[in-house]
Amino acid sequence: MNILNNGLLNEVDLLNVFQNNRSKRNEIFSLLMKPYWSSLYSRCMFRINDRSSIDDVFQDVLLRIYQALPKYCHQGVF
């Protein structure tokens, strides 16, 4: 279990808050994705191999994750 937010909430708790509290979604999304940003960015760099488009692709990936999270069922590793 990945402990986030100074040990106060784990991923499952953050997902529950994200899915049930619309007013806190941006803040919770940031906390939830923070541990994964550098590896996700590196993965996008590897797949795209075009430095001029990487930021747009990365933003698109984050947006798709954000839009899919309300329906996400946590059954294993996030």
C-alpha positions in Angstrom: 0.0 0.0 0.0 1.5 3.3 -1.0 1.2 5.9 1.8 0.6 9.5 0.5 -0.2 12.8 2.1 2.3 12.6 4.9 1.0 9.2 5.9 -2.6 10.3 6.5 -4.2 8.7 3.5 -3.4 5.7 1.4 -4.3 5.3 -2.3 -7.6 3.6 -1.6 -8.6 6.4 0.8 -7.6 9.0 -1.8 -9.6 7.2 -4.5 -12.7 7.2 -2.3 -12.4 10.9 -1.5 -11.8 11.6 -5.2 -14.9 9.6 -6.3 -17.1 11.0 -3.5 -16.1 14.7 -3.2 -16.2 16.8 -6.3 -14.9 19.9 -4.6 -11.6 18.3 -3.6 -10.9 16.4 -6.9 -8.1 18.5 -8.2 -6.2 18.4 -4.9 -6.8 14.7 -4.4 -5.7 14.0 -8.0 -2.4 15.8 -7.4 -1.8 13.8 -4.2 -2.7 10.5 -5.9 -0.6 11.0 -9.0 2.5 12.7 -7.4 4.4 9.4 -6.8 3.8 8.4 -10.5 4.4 11.6 -12.4 8.1 11.1 -13.1 7.8 7.5 -14.2 4.7 8.3 -16.3 6.5 11.3 -17.9 9.5 9.0 -18.6 7.2 6.4 -20.1 5.6 9.0 -22.4 9.1 10.2 -23.4 10.1 6.7 -24.3 7.0 6.0 -26.3 6.7 9.4 -28.1 10.4 10.1 -28.6 9.6 13.7 -29.7 10.6 16.3 -27.1 8.4 19.0 -28.7 5.2 17.1 -28.2 5.9 15.3 -24.9 4.2 17.9 -22.7 1.0 17.8 -24.8 0.9 14.0 -24.7 1.6 13.9 -20.9 -1.2 16.4 -20.3 -3.5 14.3 -22.4 -2.6 11.1 -20.5 -3.3 12.9 -17.2 -6.6 14.2 -18.4 -7.7 10.7 -19.5 -6.7 9.3 -16.1 -8.6 12.2 -14.3 -11.7 11.5 -16.4 -11.6 7.7 -15.9 -11.1 7.8 -12.1 -14.7 8.3 -11.1 -15.5 4.9 -12.5 -12.3 3.2 -11.4 -12.6 0.2 -9.1 -9.5 -0.3 -7.0 -8.7 -4.1 -7.3 -5.0 -4.4 -6.9 -2.1 -2.1 -7.7 -3.0 1.4 -8.8 
